[in-house]
Every structure is written in C-alpha cells, then in structure tokens.
Amino acid sequence: MSTARNRWQTYALGAAAVAALLTSTACDSGKADGENPTASPSASASAPASPGTSAAPGTGPSASAPASPGGKASPSPSGPAAPTTGAKPAARACSHDDLSITPSLWKSDSGQNLLITATNNSGTACTLYHHPYVGFGTVVAGPLPPMGSAPRAVATLQPKEKAYAGVYMFRGGERTVAVTALSMGYQDRAPGSNKDSGWLEQGLAAWTGDLNVGRDAKVTYWNKDLRAVEDQLFRPGKG
C-alpha cells in the first residue's frame, strides 16, 4: 500500500509540473503578442491547407487563366484572330470536269463570230477566271489573244449557272483557214496560269459545222452577261 501511494504522488507531481510549464509558456506568448501587434494568430503560411479549403483571393491562379495540368496558369490566347465562321471561302477555279461547253453561232451572223457557253454541271460553285484559252485543234494551236476589257467581277458560277465568251473569227476580205475542232483551257486566279496544261478538244460538226478563222482571231473575257459579250463582238467600244 505504501508503494502504490508513492507512485500516485509521483504521477500527481509530474502532472502538476507539466501544467505549470504550459502556464508559463502561455504567459510568454501573450507577452510576445503584445510587443508585436502585427503578429497573426493564424497558422503559419508554410503549413499546407487542409483538403477542401479554398485559397485566399489573389493567392492562386487567376480565374480568367485556368491552371494547366503542370500547375502553371495557362497563358491567354494570342496571335491572329480565328477566321470568322460566317465568311465564305473563295470559289475554286473551274476545270474541264466541272463544265459542259456548247459552241454556237448567232442567227444573224455569217459565222464571223463564235459564242462559247459554259455551264457548271458540278455540285459546287467554281469560277471562270479571265478569258478562256482557245485554239482550233492542230490548225490554230492558240491560245488566241484576249479582246475588250475584263468585267468588273469574275464569273463565279453556282451549279447550273452559265457564263459566256465570244470568239472574233474573221471579217470580210480576210484570208481564212477552215477548222473542224475547238480546243479549250482554263485559267486559275493568276493571269496566264495553266497555259501549258492539257486542253480539251471537241469537234464542231454537231454544233456549227466547219468554220473559218482568220489570222487576227481573238477571244473575249468570261462574262455571265451575254449582252456584254455581244457588245464587245458586234458593238466594239460600247459599255
């Protein structure tokens, strides 16, 4: 019984000593706070935040710049603006595969001028740039030089739309040569492009019969307005 009492007294003395030490420490802490009013009673900034605790405003990545997987704020977009979604791309140049070509003569004309009608038979829009390359098989290799002035707008054809070009063949008194075939090629946006590309040749017999062409033959620019082509062929200088 005496031994147990001594152990209890020892434990009690030990607890009293710890309480006295804590009281002394608390007093010293209060004194420090009084001497340094700016000291914050909150946890140290180096202590990690507990899960679910939001970072204080201004301490984390900006709300407008979300953090990347590496922990760095993603930079704001820069460079040229993206293309406008409503803008329509420029129509591609027409090719042989897009068009059907119909040569014809005017009823009141004696074969001195040839009309070329191009119809867009594809399912998408395409553009006939500048003037067609025109020749007459192996007899007149071409391309014929252009005549008149270029229209204000290029001939962009929607499916089934038509454009026209006229060929000045000859005038009375000129020396001519008979031709039986029409050869054609098409330009891209750049003037003079595709001149060496393959031309499509078709016979004239089913459309106009044999024709005569002089040494000064010329071709107009493509135009969706037939009257403008007729003005250049029959009424030069008008319009």
C-alpha positions in Angstrom: 0.0 0.0 0.0 2.8 2.4 0.7 4.4 1.7 -2.7 1.2 2.5 -4.6 0.7 5.7 -2.7 4.2 6.9 -3.6 3.6 6.1 -7.3 0.3 8.1 -7.3 2.1 11.1 -5.6 4.9 10.9 -8.2 2.3 10.9 -11.1 0.5 13.8 -9.5 3.7 15.8 -9.1 4.6 15.1 -12.7 1.2 16.3 -14.0 1.5 19.5 -11.8 4.9 20.2 -13.3 3.6 19.9 -16.9 0.6 22.2 -16.1 3.0 24.8 -14.6 5.2 24.6 -17.7 2.2 25.2 -20.0 1.1 28.1 -17.9 4.5 29.7 -18.2 4.6 29.2 -22.0 1.2 30.8 -22.4 2.2 33.9 -20.4 5.4 34.3 -22.6 3.3 34.0 -25.8 0.9 36.7 -24.6 3.8 39.0 -23.9 5.2 38.5 -27.4 1.9 39.3 -29.0 1.8 42.5 -27.0 5.2 43.5 -28.2 4.4 42.7 -31.9 0.8 43.8 -32.6 1.1 42.8 -36.3 1.8 39.1 -35.5 -1.1 37.0 -36.8 -2.6 34.3 -34.6 -3.4 32.2 -37.6 -1.4 29.2 -38.7 1.9 29.7 -40.5 1.7 30.3 -44.3 4.0 27.4 -44.8 1.5 25.0 -43.3 -0.4 23.1 -46.0 -4.0 23.9 -46.4 -6.4 21.2 -45.4 -8.4 19.4 -48.1 -11.4 21.4 -49.3 -10.1 24.7 -48.1 -10.3 27.5 -50.7 -7.2 29.5 -51.4 -7.4 33.2 -50.4 -8.3 35.6 -53.2 -5.2 36.6 -55.2 -3.0 33.7 -54.0 -3.9 31.2 -56.7 -4.2 31.3 -60.5 -6.4 33.9 -61.9 -10.0 32.9 -62.6 -9.6 34.0 -66.2 -6.5 31.9 -66.7 -7.2 28.3 -65.6 -4.3 26.2 -64.3 -2.7 23.8 -66.7 -2.0 20.2 -65.7 1.5 21.2 -64.7 0.2 23.7 -62.1 1.1 26.8 -64.2 -1.5 29.3 -65.3 -2.4 28.8 -68.9 -1.5 31.9 -71.0 -4.2 33.9 -72.5 -4.8 33.3 -76.3 -2.6 35.5 -78.5 -1.8 35.8 -82.2 -4.1 36.4 -85.2 -7.8 36.1 -84.6 -9.5 32.9 -85.8 -11.4 33.1 -89.2 -14.9 34.4 -89.0 -17.3 31.5 -89.1 -19.6 33.3 -91.4 -17.0 34.1 -94.1 -17.4 32.2 -97.3 -14.2 30.8 -98.9 -13.3 31.9 -102.4 -14.7 29.7 -105.1 -12.2 27.3 -106.7 -11.3 27.7 -110.4 -13.4 25.7 -112.8 -11.9 22.8 -114.6 -12.9 20.5 -117.5 -14.7 18.2 -115.2 -17.0 21.0 -113.9 -18.2 22.3 -117.2 -20.1 21.5 -120.4 -19.1 23.6 -123.3 -21.5 24.5 -126.1 -20.2 26.4 -129.2 -22.9 28.2 -131.3 -23.4 30.9 -133.9 -25.8 33.9 -133.8 -28.6 33.6 -136.3 -27.9 36.9 -137.8 -24.2 36.2 -138.1 -22.5 34.5 -141.0 -20.0 32.6 -138.9 -17.7 35.5 -138.3 -18.2 35.2 -134.5 -18.4 32.2 -132.3 -20.3 32.0 -129.0 -18.9 29.7 -126.3 -21.4 28.9 -123.5 -20.0 27.2 -120.3 -22.5 25.6 -117.9 -21.4 24.5 -114.4 -22.6 20.9 -114.2 -20.8 20.1 -110.9 -22.5 20.3 -107.4 -20.4 23.2 -106.1 -19.5 26.7 -107.2 -16.5 27.4 -109.3 -15.0 30.5 -111.0 -14.1 31.1 -114.6 -11.1 33.5 -114.4 -10.0 35.9 -117.0 -10.6 34.6 -120.6 -10.6 31.0 -121.9 -7.6 29.6 -123.7 -9.0 28.9 -127.2 -7.5 27.2 -130.2 -8.8 25.2 -133.2 -7.2 21.8 -133.0 -4.0 21.3 -134.9 -4.8 24.1 -137.4 -4.7 27.0 -135.0 -2.9 26.0 -131.8 -3.7 29.1 -129.8 -4.2 30.5 -127.3 -6.0 33.4 -129.0 -5.2 36.8 -127.5 -8.0 38.5 -125.4 -10.1 41.3 -126.8 -12.1 44.1 -125.0 -11.9 44.8 -121.3 -12.2 42.4 -118.3 -15.6 42.6 -116.5 -15.7 44.2 -113.1 -16.5 40.8 -111.4 -15.2 37.3 -112.0 -17.6 34.8 -113.4 -18.3 32.6 -110.3 -20.9 30.0 -111.3 -23.2 28.2 -109.0 -24.4 24.8 -110.1 -26.3 25.0 -113.4 -25.3 28.7 -114.0 -23.8 29.8 -117.3 -21.0 32.1 -118.5 -20.2 33.2 -122.0 -17.2 34.1 -124.1 -17.1 35.2 -127.7 -14.6 34.5 -130.4 -13.9 37.0 -133.1 -13.3 34.7 -136.1 -12.7 37.0 -139.1 -14.1 39.9 -141.1 -15.0 40.0 -144.8 -12.0 40.2 -147.1 -9.6 38.4 -144.6 -7.7 35.3 -145.6 -9.1 32.4 -143.6 -8.5 28.7 -143.0 -11.1 26.1 -142.3 -11.2 24.5 -138.8 -13.2 21.5 -137.6 -12.4 21.3 -133.9 -12.4 23.6 -130.9 -9.7 23.4 -128.2 -10.1 25.0 -124.8 -8.3 25.5 -121.5 -9.0 27.4 -118.3 -7.0 29.8 -116.1 -6.6 30.0 -112.3 -6.7 33.2 -110.3 -3.3 34.2 -111.6 -3.4 35.6 -115.1 -1.6 33.4 -117.6 -1.8 30.3 -115.4 -2.3 26.8 -116.7 -1.3 27.8 -120.2 0.7 24.6 -120.6 -2.0 22.3 -119.1 -3.9 19.9 -121.2 -6.6 21.4 -123.3 -9.9 19.7 -124.1 -10.7 19.3 -127.8 -14.2 18.7 -129.3 -15.5 18.6 -132.8 -17.5 21.4 -134.2 -19.6 19.4 -136.7 -22.5 18.7 -134.4 -22.8 22.3 -133.3 -21.8 24.7 -136.0 -20.3 22.7 -138.9 -16.9 23.6 -140.2 -15.8 27.2 -139.5 -13.3 29.6 -141.0 -10.9 31.6 -138.8 -8.7 34.5 -139.8 -5.2 35.5 -138.7 -6.5 38.1 -136.2 -8.9 35.9 -134.3 -9.4 37.0 -130.6 -11.5 35.9 -127.6 -13.4 37.9 -125.0 -13.2 37.6 -121.3 -15.7 35.3 -119.5 -18.9 37.1 -118.6 -22.2 36.0 -117.0 -23.9 38.8 -119.0 -24.4 37.6 -122.6 -25.3 41.1 -123.7 -21.9 42.4 -122.6 -20.2 39.7 -124.8 -22.3 40.7 -127.7 -21.4 44.4 -127.3 -17.7 43.5 -127.5 -18.2 41.4 -130.6 -20.7 43.5 -132.6 -20.6 46.9 -131.0 -16.9 47.4 -130.0 -16.3 50.3 -127.7 -19.8 50.3 -126.2 -20.3 49.7 -122.4 
